[in-house]
Amino acid sequence: NKDDASFAYLKSKLKDKKIVVYERSKEVAGILPGAYNESNLAAALAVIENLGINKKEALKTLHSFELPTGRLQKVDLGQPFDIYIDFAHTPNALENVLSFLREKTKGRLIAVFGCAGERDTTKRPKMAEISTRLADFSIFTAEDPRNEKIEDILAQMERGVKNPQAKYVKIRERGEAISYAINKIAQKGDTVVICGKGHEKSMAYGHTEYPWSDYEAVKAAFKKYVHFMGIGGSGIGGVADLARKFGYQVSGCDLETSGHNVKHLKNVNLVVATPAVFFQSADNSEVIEAKKRGILMTWQEFLGKYLHQGKKVICITGTHGKSTTTAMVGKLLEDAGLDPLVSLGAKVEKWGGSTRFGKGKYFVTEADEFFDNFLNYHPEIMIINNIEFDHPDYFEDEESVLTSFRKFVGNLTGEKALIVNEDDPGVKKLLEGLDLNNVKLIKYHPRKDKLGFDLKVPGKHNVANALGVVALGKYLGINDPLVEKSLATFVGVGRRMELIGENKGIKIYDDYAHHPTAIAATLAGLREIYPNKRIWAIVEAHGFKRTKALINKYQGVFDKADMVVIGPIFKARDPETFGMTEKLIAQASKHKKALAFSKLDEMFDYLKKNLVSGDIVLVMGAGKSNLWTQKLLRK
């Protein structure tokens, strides 16, 4: 290495040997971080050239090279500062790493490292001197002390501190040192680097190797106190429950119960919020303080950056059917003995909520496009049920929806398996503009493909959902009889054509459907069950802006219902009505027996007078309509 201080000495001593001289060059610049890594790459290139291998091909290979685990390994868990793990455990290696990070760090550089027991003692003060010179804050800690006392090693390191103004602490326990750096010292823009152990999976105390991982220690440092804003929501509430089972301390607040208050943030490491908070409570003191401290994120971001880590993620996405399909997939993997983790936006009775905790390698997640929430996930396998324009309060038009889905497909990693309903018009448009290089594309076709068995959940839309799960089962190598048995015994999820109860001979169902397409599909499924009964569709439209964007899609939506009642529109996040009324929805549907009510008491009075024994009532909506079903049961 011509750049190294040993070059002249080695050259003089090796006169009778063939010498290949290398040095850093533009050819390998930028492939890996740090000047020392450029030297490593130059050395590799010199060896390859000396073996007669084509230089152009060699460079192509080197450009695809990634650093091994534990070598400047960046850890991104959503924190507002950088964290690196590196194997540097000699003075030269430590100086190289710290010098590189010193140049790229905008804030303070914080170094955590130790010196091994029963190894070279002269390097201990040298490494401390290097760290206190290059880093803004140093933490001396344990690193394989073996049969030496940690206190003695730390004292020897401390002797190398030359600068009386140097900021450093000595912390015996390595996990505590890492937690101290992350939770007590690091702030937005800083860099924390943890050196000495890198990829290693154990730490030597005495003659025993105990399990240890710097990466896991970093994760554990964040498993402190997480506060969930909007914890009453089904999605965020389920994630909060998973966080508890992952070992986090969890607290929560909700506008419907305790409200939001800055006092909730005492000793909190992260604030995780439902996206609604960013719209409805952006000026709240709790939100402002969390932003100021750089610890605010959506629950989807928390799920993707913290809980998904180390798992093979399977995401189910699309405009309709996500929750049901996610539950189907979760049940299939559970029935196959794969013990998955699952997160969705609806309750599964067997799991006691909207999530399932497991110790298997798979994490099945419902991926919602609103607010681009799904871009927080990086799945290995993705199922896309369908794509249609929705969420006009966020997306401008269908093309903006497709753009988000294209970005999400671009998040595929690892196996990169994409399972799609090719019969869906929106999915077809998506596929036309996709770069599918290195993506395993698996198609299913609800119009012609047959399940070959009956489902307990009715409707053609659920057959389409199940076909996507069948395709996944085949991809994962789960045998056909098990897939069939699992799907055939699937009983659905909460608020998806859920029979809430019966009152005076009137059956009352609750459903989350609020998009015209979903409403029509749900009514068609209910008609399959009750071909000769009088079906009532009671609808709560979701949002005035959304209603305006979708008003033309209501025609014919209620054709499978005998009676239609349009209840008060749920306000959602709208600042105004955009000229929309319940009567306009009824008129747009062209249903001869559609009635509109802007007041709840008038609606319930009408229903009380006109519902009779034998009627089937289906209440649909995503706002407060589930409370309507409870009131109908009591009346």
Secondary structure, DSSP 8 states (H G I E B T S, - for coil): -TTSTTHHHHHHH-TTS--------TTTTTSSSSHHHHHHHHHHHHHHHHTT--HHHHHHHHHT----TTSSEE--SS-SSEEEEE---SHHHHHHHHHHHHHH-SS-EEEEEE--TTS-STHHHHHHHHHHHH-SEEEEE-S--BTS-HHHHHHHHHTT---TT--EEE-SSHHHHHHHIIIII--TT-EEEEES-TT--EEEETTEEEE--HHHHHHHHH-SEEEEETTTSHHHHHHHHHHHHHT-EEEEE-TTTT---GGGGTT-SEEEE-HHHHHHSTTSHHHHHHHHTT-EEEHHHHIIIIISTTSEEEEEESSSSHHHHHHHHHHHHHHTT---EEEEEEEEGGGTEEEE---SSEEEEEE--GGGGGGG---SEEEE-------TTT-SSHHHHHHHHHHHHHT--TT-EEEEETTSHHHHHHHHT---TT-EEEEE-TTT---SS--SS-SHHHHHHHHHHHHHHHHHT--HHHHHHHHHT----TTSSEEEEEETTEEEEEE---SHHHHHHHHHHHHHH-TTS-EEEEE--B-HHHHHHHGGG-TTTTTT-SEEEE---B-TT-SS-TT--HHHHHHHHT-TTEEE-SSHHHHHHHHHHH--TT-EEEEE-SSSHHHHHHHHHH-
